[in-house]
């Protein structure tokens, strides 16, 4: 997950905190819109917490 945070920092000019928050928001959105993917999303994004 750190790789994604680093990429957001570099390419989107976000702070590490902003990048982490962005990932958390996206994960929550995906789980809300596609509840059947909740477990997979938790596994994919668990390192971002």
C-alpha atoms as one frame of an Amber mdcrd trajectory, in Angstrom:
protein
   0.000   0.000   0.000   2.938   2.279   0.617   3.682   2.122  -3.102   0.243
   3.578  -3.856   0.683   6.298  -1.243   4.097   7.184  -2.670   2.662   7.333
  -6.167  -0.174   9.638  -5.101   2.318  11.878  -3.330   4.520  12.081  -6.409
   1.979  12.156  -9.235  -0.939  13.981  -7.604   1.218  16.244  -5.433  -0.571
  15.135  -2.251   0.867  14.942   1.216   1.218  11.411   2.593  -1.737  12.119
   4.902  -3.880  13.288   1.979  -2.917  10.229  -0.041  -3.860   7.891   2.806
  -7.166   9.681   3.327  -7.894   9.470  -0.403  -7.341   5.721  -0.357  -9.631
   5.331   2.647 -12.373   7.379   0.947 -12.097   5.358  -2.262 -12.203   2.072
  -0.346 -15.319   3.188   1.563 -16.972   4.311  -1.670 -16.317   0.995  -3.394
 -17.639  -0.950  -0.386 -20.764   1.235  -0.299 -21.493   0.922  -4.010 -20.443
  -2.726  -4.351 -21.084  -4.403  -0.975 -20.335  -7.836  -2.413 -16.732  -6.687
  -2.833 -16.391  -5.564   0.785 -14.142  -8.426   1.850 -11.875  -8.020  -1.154
 -11.649  -4.262  -0.638 -10.754  -4.788   3.019  -7.957  -7.165   2.022  -6.625
  -4.865  -0.687  -6.692  -1.674   1.371  -6.028  -2.988   4.871  -2.421  -1.803
   4.756  -3.570   1.772   4.238  -5.052   1.988   7.725
